[in-house]
């Protein structure tokens, strides 16, 4: 790596050819559905930008008649605005969408869990994500559809997803795109402004935001991860972005700590050879 490239990190490095990227993603979705022999695709839509982009791309790839959406709100947790945004989006895309409230299921799980701790919002939030995925797969199995996820590269690298929840899907067409690049595609696809302007949230509890949990804004996080992928050191990235080294180290630590979430279960290979 030459001296200049070490110390240059800019959002301009992440600019996409949106039209070509969309074409590649559409082809990927279409080919994988064809190879699977399944009838179409099921997407869980939250009202956020990632699932909106994933849904729009799936419709472009397969046609709205081969897409089913489901939105899974929780009473007193999911903002009404999110449900309204989902309904607006699916009408625009001419997609059938079912609304299934998960509140009764979560109440039953809360009562059944012997170790339930209301203060452990992350652990119970992960249960919500896994419940939503169980609902999604029920729909997918019933319809003989494939489940398409909406995790982006920023979430995937940092482990900001739930193992066997939103991370437990059949296809991840957006997982090689940083959050900044998802926004670029959203603009090209003319995703509604109300969705594009919304603060990203996993929706585990009221007022939760991704950036507060991750400790920095997405643009900064994208550039740290991009520098990491380029082979830059923590110190070089901190200097290039004029950010505290502690922040950059924290991102590197998060990526390393969540490696287990990005891989299949480890299998002990027992040799059958004698000796």
C-alpha beads as a LAMMPS data file, in Angstrom:
LAMMPS data file: protein, C-alpha beads

275 atoms
274 bonds

1 atom types
1 bond types

-500.0 500.0 xlo xhi
-500.0 500.0 ylo yhi
-500.0 500.0 zlo zhi

Masses

1 110.0

Atoms # bond

1 1 1 0.000 0.000 0.000
2 1 1 1.468 3.379 -0.944
3 1 1 1.805 6.275 1.497
4 1 1 -1.075 8.340 0.097
5 1 1 -3.603 5.488 0.066
6 1 1 -2.863 4.750 3.722
7 1 1 -4.075 8.127 4.866
8 1 1 -7.031 8.717 2.566
9 1 1 -10.506 7.670 3.673
10 1 1 -13.498 9.446 2.219
11 1 1 -17.139 8.653 1.586
12 1 1 -16.454 9.259 -2.088
13 1 1 -14.607 5.909 -1.997
14 1 1 -17.959 4.234 -1.370
15 1 1 -19.856 5.746 -4.295
16 1 1 -21.594 3.072 -6.354
17 1 1 -22.781 2.767 -9.904
18 1 1 -26.281 2.254 -8.536
19 1 1 -27.838 1.075 -11.794
20 1 1 -25.200 -1.646 -12.328
21 1 1 -25.322 -2.696 -8.684
22 1 1 -29.105 -3.035 -8.823
23 1 1 -28.855 -5.096 -11.990
24 1 1 -26.362 -7.484 -10.339
25 1 1 -28.536 -7.895 -7.248
26 1 1 -31.648 -8.539 -9.325
27 1 1 -29.785 -11.221 -11.295
28 1 1 -28.513 -12.819 -8.079
29 1 1 -32.015 -13.024 -6.594
30 1 1 -33.560 -14.363 -9.792
31 1 1 -30.894 -17.018 -10.312
32 1 1 -30.971 -18.231 -6.706
33 1 1 -34.762 -18.575 -6.747
34 1 1 -34.552 -20.474 -10.023
35 1 1 -31.863 -22.815 -8.715
36 1 1 -33.851 -23.502 -5.554
37 1 1 -36.938 -24.604 -7.462
38 1 1 -39.060 -22.476 -5.123
39 1 1 -41.966 -20.273 -6.142
40 1 1 -40.845 -16.862 -4.948
41 1 1 -39.485 -14.844 -2.038
42 1 1 -40.681 -13.882 1.437
43 1 1 -39.382 -10.724 3.111
44 1 1 -39.948 -9.437 6.609
45 1 1 -40.398 -5.674 6.252
46 1 1 -39.869 -3.388 9.235
47 1 1 -40.351 0.105 7.864
48 1 1 -36.601 0.688 7.762
49 1 1 -34.423 1.498 4.774
50 1 1 -32.674 -1.879 4.473
51 1 1 -35.810 -4.000 4.246
52 1 1 -37.387 -1.405 1.946
53 1 1 -34.453 -1.643 -0.476
54 1 1 -34.439 -5.453 -0.278
55 1 1 -38.162 -5.582 -1.029
56 1 1 -37.904 -3.184 -3.959
57 1 1 -35.044 -5.200 -5.478
58 1 1 -36.875 -8.500 -4.998
59 1 1 -39.913 -7.090 -6.786
60 1 1 -37.742 -5.902 -9.662
61 1 1 -36.120 -9.339 -9.883
62 1 1 -39.194 -11.556 -9.599
63 1 1 -42.286 -9.413 -10.074
64 1 1 -44.688 -8.464 -7.297
65 1 1 -46.812 -11.599 -7.863
66 1 1 -43.923 -13.784 -6.658
67 1 1 -43.204 -11.744 -3.530
68 1 1 -44.893 -11.907 -0.136
69 1 1 -44.133 -9.453 2.631
70 1 1 -44.869 -9.767 6.305
71 1 1 -44.516 -7.101 8.964
72 1 1 -44.316 -8.169 12.599
73 1 1 -44.925 -5.262 14.983
74 1 1 -45.056 -5.401 18.753
75 1 1 -47.599 -3.318 20.649
76 1 1 -46.117 -0.372 22.585
77 1 1 -42.689 -1.060 21.041
78 1 1 -43.043 -0.717 17.272
79 1 1 -43.819 2.907 16.293
80 1 1 -47.099 3.312 14.393
81 1 1 -45.113 5.282 11.831
82 1 1 -43.144 2.131 10.951
83 1 1 -46.287 0.156 10.182
84 1 1 -47.660 3.078 8.158
85 1 1 -44.410 3.261 6.171
86 1 1 -44.578 -0.469 5.442
87 1 1 -48.142 -0.162 4.177
88 1 1 -47.211 2.786 1.984
89 1 1 -44.268 0.883 0.523
90 1 1 -46.108 -2.353 -0.244
91 1 1 -48.941 -0.444 -1.904
92 1 1 -46.416 1.361 -4.078
93 1 1 -44.766 -1.938 -5.015
94 1 1 -48.089 -3.812 -5.355
95 1 1 -46.983 -6.491 -2.890
96 1 1 -49.280 -8.513 -0.639
97 1 1 -48.299 -7.910 2.980
98 1 1 -49.641 -9.513 6.141
99 1 1 -49.421 -7.807 9.515
100 1 1 -48.889 -10.232 12.389
101 1 1 -48.518 -8.751 15.848
102 1 1 -46.024 -10.670 17.959
103 1 1 -47.130 -9.172 21.306
104 1 1 -49.069 -12.261 22.557
105 1 1 -46.196 -14.567 21.638
106 1 1 -43.660 -12.394 23.457
107 1 1 -45.891 -12.240 26.525
108 1 1 -46.133 -16.040 26.589
109 1 1 -42.366 -16.422 26.216
110 1 1 -41.762 -13.874 28.962
111 1 1 -43.971 -15.897 31.316
112 1 1 -42.398 -19.211 30.321
113 1 1 -38.730 -18.210 30.605
114 1 1 -37.445 -19.226 34.059
115 1 1 -34.455 -16.866 33.751
116 1 1 -36.356 -13.906 32.312
117 1 1 -34.704 -10.641 33.341
118 1 1 -36.588 -7.510 32.203
119 1 1 -33.395 -5.458 32.546
120 1 1 -31.573 -7.592 29.941
121 1 1 -33.040 -5.876 26.904
122 1 1 -30.526 -7.289 24.430
123 1 1 -31.154 -10.949 25.329
124 1 1 -34.920 -10.540 25.116
125 1 1 -34.586 -8.400 22.004
126 1 1 -32.756 -11.266 20.343
127 1 1 -35.683 -13.538 21.233
128 1 1 -37.959 -11.103 19.395
129 1 1 -35.780 -11.282 16.311
130 1 1 -35.843 -15.097 16.391
131 1 1 -39.611 -15.141 16.838
132 1 1 -39.977 -12.884 13.814
133 1 1 -37.782 -15.213 11.779
134 1 1 -39.835 -18.226 12.898
135 1 1 -42.954 -16.467 11.589
136 1 1 -41.159 -15.625 8.358
137 1 1 -40.175 -19.237 7.775
138 1 1 -43.702 -20.416 8.476
139 1 1 -44.897 -18.211 5.619
140 1 1 -41.991 -19.246 3.411
141 1 1 -42.511 -22.964 3.997
142 1 1 -46.265 -22.685 3.414
143 1 1 -45.798 -20.824 0.142
144 1 1 -42.636 -22.654 -0.971
145 1 1 -40.795 -19.355 -0.957
146 1 1 -37.214 -18.442 -0.091
147 1 1 -36.531 -16.033 2.789
148 1 1 -34.571 -12.950 1.734
149 1 1 -32.816 -10.951 4.432
150 1 1 -31.908 -7.280 4.515
151 1 1 -28.695 -7.138 6.571
152 1 1 -26.082 -4.781 5.136
153 1 1 -22.293 -5.088 5.211
154 1 1 -21.887 -2.698 8.140
155 1 1 -24.196 -4.821 10.274
156 1 1 -22.677 -8.059 9.005
157 1 1 -19.069 -7.083 9.776
158 1 1 -19.843 -5.670 13.221
159 1 1 -22.199 -8.500 14.155
160 1 1 -25.076 -6.062 14.584
161 1 1 -27.698 -8.696 13.875
162 1 1 -29.239 -11.602 15.735
163 1 1 -27.785 -15.031 15.233
164 1 1 -30.621 -17.278 14.019
165 1 1 -32.825 -14.189 13.904
166 1 1 -32.456 -11.601 11.158
167 1 1 -29.151 -13.325 10.379
168 1 1 -30.912 -16.652 9.735
169 1 1 -32.094 -16.253 6.148
170 1 1 -31.609 -17.979 2.786
171 1 1 -30.264 -15.011 0.808
172 1 1 -28.487 -11.810 1.843
173 1 1 -28.366 -9.708 -1.322
174 1 1 -27.313 -6.529 0.526
175 1 1 -24.589 -7.946 2.767
176 1 1 -21.718 -6.660 0.601
177 1 1 -22.996 -3.070 0.718
178 1 1 -22.165 -0.589 3.465
179 1 1 -25.000 1.392 5.037
180 1 1 -23.976 4.475 3.065
181 1 1 -24.305 2.441 -0.127
182 1 1 -27.754 1.190 0.892
183 1 1 -28.784 4.839 1.091
184 1 1 -27.446 5.379 -2.431
185 1 1 -29.538 2.493 -3.753
186 1 1 -32.578 3.723 -1.837
187 1 1 -32.338 7.113 -3.534
188 1 1 -31.976 5.472 -6.954
189 1 1 -34.969 3.202 -6.252
190 1 1 -37.014 6.197 -5.037
191 1 1 -37.745 4.685 -1.641
192 1 1 -40.151 7.029 0.226
193 1 1 -38.444 9.908 2.013
194 1 1 -40.163 9.028 5.300
195 1 1 -38.248 5.736 5.292
196 1 1 -34.946 7.186 4.085
197 1 1 -34.878 9.899 6.763
198 1 1 -35.722 7.597 9.640
199 1 1 -33.121 6.843 12.314
200 1 1 -32.174 3.146 11.881
201 1 1 -33.341 0.930 14.742
202 1 1 -33.533 -2.775 15.550
203 1 1 -36.822 -2.039 17.317
204 1 1 -36.042 -4.050 20.430
205 1 1 -37.243 -1.329 22.819
206 1 1 -38.785 2.158 22.532
207 1 1 -36.312 4.809 21.414
208 1 1 -33.577 2.339 20.472
209 1 1 -31.293 3.498 17.651
210 1 1 -28.517 1.637 15.861
211 1 1 -26.019 4.484 16.019
212 1 1 -26.406 4.952 19.773
213 1 1 -25.729 1.263 20.346
214 1 1 -22.861 1.124 17.877
215 1 1 -21.249 4.186 19.442
216 1 1 -20.880 6.278 16.292
217 1 1 -22.708 7.394 13.167
218 1 1 -22.963 5.004 10.226
219 1 1 -20.809 7.068 7.874
220 1 1 -17.898 6.993 10.312
221 1 1 -18.432 3.304 10.970
222 1 1 -18.501 2.556 7.239
223 1 1 -15.182 4.315 6.718
224 1 1 -13.553 2.536 9.662
225 1 1 -14.660 -0.804 8.241
226 1 1 -13.582 0.201 4.747
227 1 1 -10.132 1.118 6.072
228 1 1 -9.997 -2.164 7.910
229 1 1 -10.771 -4.026 4.680
230 1 1 -8.033 -2.056 2.900
231 1 1 -5.529 -3.369 5.447
232 1 1 -5.069 -0.114 7.361
233 1 1 -4.125 -0.260 11.020
234 1 1 -6.257 1.129 13.813
235 1 1 -3.842 4.042 14.231
236 1 1 -3.838 4.869 10.503
237 1 1 -7.641 4.892 10.362
238 1 1 -7.913 7.074 13.470
239 1 1 -5.483 9.588 11.980
240 1 1 -7.124 9.553 8.545
241 1 1 -10.595 10.181 10.016
242 1 1 -9.393 12.426 12.846
243 1 1 -11.212 10.192 15.300
244 1 1 -10.273 8.935 18.747
245 1 1 -8.196 5.775 18.565
246 1 1 -10.428 4.213 21.237
247 1 1 -13.408 4.400 18.880
248 1 1 -11.511 2.676 16.065
249 1 1 -10.137 0.005 18.386
250 1 1 -13.666 -0.641 19.626
251 1 1 -14.870 -1.284 16.069
252 1 1 -11.961 -3.658 15.375
253 1 1 -12.709 -5.490 18.641
254 1 1 -16.396 -5.773 17.735
255 1 1 -15.588 -7.263 14.329
256 1 1 -13.250 -9.844 15.865
257 1 1 -15.593 -10.725 18.731
258 1 1 -18.508 -11.393 16.387
259 1 1 -16.717 -13.697 13.963
260 1 1 -18.787 -16.600 15.320
261 1 1 -21.963 -14.923 14.070
262 1 1 -20.709 -14.797 10.480
263 1 1 -19.829 -18.466 10.090
264 1 1 -21.609 -21.801 10.050
265 1 1 -21.470 -23.916 13.229
266 1 1 -18.054 -25.450 13.748
267 1 1 -17.968 -29.203 13.213
268 1 1 -15.401 -31.503 14.766
269 1 1 -14.133 -33.700 11.946
270 1 1 -13.322 -37.085 13.471
271 1 1 -10.887 -39.088 11.407
272 1 1 -11.962 -42.605 10.534
273 1 1 -8.418 -43.596 9.720
274 1 1 -6.693 -45.899 12.182
275 1 1 -3.396 -44.972 13.609

Bonds

1 1 1 2
2 1 2 3
3 1 3 4
4 1 4 5
5 1 5 6
6 1 6 7
7 1 7 8
8 1 8 9
9 1 9 10
10 1 10 11
11 1 11 12
12 1 12 13
13 1 13 14
14 1 14 15
15 1 15 16
16 1 16 17
17 1 17 18
18 1 18 19
19 1 19 20
20 1 20 21
21 1 21 22
22 1 22 23
23 1 23 24
24 1 24 25
25 1 25 26
26 1 26 27
27 1 27 28
28 1 28 29
29 1 29 30
30 1 30 31
31 1 31 32
32 1 32 33
33 1 33 34
34 1 34 35
35 1 35 36
36 1 36 37
37 1 37 38
38 1 38 39
39 1 39 40
40 1 40 41
41 1 41 42
42 1 42 43
43 1 43 44
44 1 44 45
45 1 45 46
46 1 46 47
47 1 47 48
48 1 48 49
49 1 49 50
50 1 50 51
51 1 51 52
52 1 52 53
53 1 53 54
54 1 54 55
55 1 55 56
56 1 56 57
57 1 57 58
58 1 58 59
59 1 59 60
60 1 60 61
61 1 61 62
62 1 62 63
63 1 63 64
64 1 64 65
65 1 65 66
66 1 66 67
67 1 67 68
68 1 68 69
69 1 69 70
70 1 70 71
71 1 71 72
72 1 72 73
73 1 73 74
74 1 74 75
75 1 75 76
76 1 76 77
77 1 77 78
78 1 78 79
79 1 79 80
80 1 80 81
81 1 81 82
82 1 82 83
83 1 83 84
84 1 84 85
85 1 85 86
86 1 86 87
87 1 87 88
88 1 88 89
89 1 89 90
90 1 90 91
91 1 91 92
92 1 92 93
93 1 93 94
94 1 94 95
95 1 95 96
96 1 96 97
97 1 97 98
98 1 98 99
99 1 99 100
100 1 100 101
101 1 101 102
102 1 102 103
103 1 103 104
104 1 104 105
105 1 105 106
106 1 106 107
107 1 107 108
108 1 108 109
109 1 109 110
110 1 110 111
111 1 111 112
112 1 112 113
113 1 113 114
114 1 114 115
115 1 115 116
116 1 116 117
117 1 117 118
118 1 118 119
119 1 119 120
120 1 120 121
121 1 121 122
122 1 122 123
123 1 123 124
124 1 124 125
125 1 125 126
126 1 126 127
127 1 127 128
128 1 128 129
129 1 129 130
130 1 130 131
131 1 131 132
132 1 132 133
133 1 133 134
134 1 134 135
135 1 135 136
136 1 136 137
137 1 137 138
138 1 138 139
139 1 139 140
140 1 140 141
141 1 141 142
142 1 142 143
143 1 143 144
144 1 144 145
145 1 145 146
146 1 146 147
147 1 147 148
148 1 148 149
149 1 149 150
150 1 150 151
151 1 151 152
152 1 152 153
153 1 153 154
154 1 154 155
155 1 155 156
156 1 156 157
157 1 157 158
158 1 158 159
159 1 159 160
160 1 160 161
161 1 161 162
162 1 162 163
163 1 163 164
164 1 164 165
165 1 165 166
166 1 166 167
167 1 167 168
168 1 168 169
169 1 169 170
170 1 170 171
171 1 171 172
172 1 172 173
173 1 173 174
174 1 174 175
175 1 175 176
176 1 176 177
177 1 177 178
178 1 178 179
179 1 179 180
180 1 180 181
181 1 181 182
182 1 182 183
183 1 183 184
184 1 184 185
185 1 185 186
186 1 186 187
187 1 187 188
188 1 188 189
189 1 189 190
190 1 190 191
191 1 191 192
192 1 192 193
193 1 193 194
194 1 194 195
195 1 195 196
196 1 196 197
197 1 197 198
198 1 198 199
199 1 199 200
200 1 200 201
201 1 201 202
202 1 202 203
203 1 203 204
204 1 204 205
205 1 205 206
206 1 206 207
207 1 207 208
208 1 208 209
209 1 209 210
210 1 210 211
211 1 211 212
212 1 212 213
213 1 213 214
214 1 214 215
215 1 215 216
216 1 216 217
217 1 217 218
218 1 218 219
219 1 219 220
220 1 220 221
221 1 221 222
222 1 222 223
223 1 223 224
224 1 224 225
225 1 225 226
226 1 226 227
227 1 227 228
228 1 228 229
229 1 229 230
230 1 230 231
231 1 231 232
232 1 232 233
233 1 233 234
234 1 234 235
235 1 235 236
236 1 236 237
237 1 237 238
238 1 238 239
239 1 239 240
240 1 240 241
241 1 241 242
242 1 242 243
243 1 243 244
244 1 244 245
245 1 245 246
246 1 246 247
247 1 247 248
248 1 248 249
249 1 249 250
250 1 250 251
251 1 251 252
252 1 252 253
253 1 253 254
254 1 254 255
255 1 255 256
256 1 256 257
257 1 257 258
258 1 258 259
259 1 259 260
260 1 260 261
261 1 261 262
262 1 262 263
263 1 263 264
264 1 264 265
265 1 265 266
266 1 266 267
267 1 267 268
268 1 268 269
269 1 269 270
270 1 270 271
271 1 271 272
272 1 272 273
273 1 273 274
274 1 274 275
